[in-house]
Amino acid sequence: MEPVNINKLNEQVISLKKQMDEIQRFICEDLEFVKGTEEAWQEIDEGKCRTMSKKDFLDEIEKW
């Protein structure tokens, strides 16, 4: 087994921390998406959404 150089070990720890920070950011984004999706489903379940025909829907999208 190769001896561990403290500088090399420090570089690896820093690299792992950067990777974990990125993973944490992705997890936070995913949780925000899940929360928004859950809120939307609750609104649908409570009847707070509106329905429209396919044509009306496509016309509405064109306005955006």
N, C-alpha and C positions, 0 to 999 in steps of 0.2 A: 504494500500500500504506500502511495506517495505521501510524503509529509505535507501538511497543510500550511500554506503561507498565509499569515494574518492579513496581508493586503488583498490577496486573492479571495479570502473568505469574506472580507469587508465588501469587496466588489460584488460578490454573489449575493450578499444580504441586501445591498442597495438595489441590485437588479430585481430581486424577489419583491422588495417593498414597492418598487415602481409597478411591477406586474399586479400586485395585490391592489394597489390604488386604482389601476385601470379596471380590474375585475369589480371592485367595489362601485366604481362609477357606473359600469354596465348594470350591475344589480340594482342600483338606485333608479336608473332609467327604466328598467323592467318593472320595478315595483310601482313607479308612477303610472306606467301604462296599465298595469293590472288594476290599480286603484280607479283609474278613469273608466276602464272597461266594466268594472263592478258597479260603479255609479251609473253608467249607461244602462246596464241590465236592470238595475233597481228602478230606474225611471221607466223602462219598458214594462216591467212587471206592475208598476203602479199606474200604468195607463197615461203617463205624462208625455208620450210621444205622439206624433201625428203620422198619418198614413197618406200616401198620394199615389197616383198612378205612375206607371213607368214613364210616360210622356211628361207628366208634370215634374217628376224627379229629374229627368234629363234637361228639361227647360230650366229648372232651378240651378242645376250645376253650371249651365251655360252662363248664368249671371255672375258666377264667381270669377 
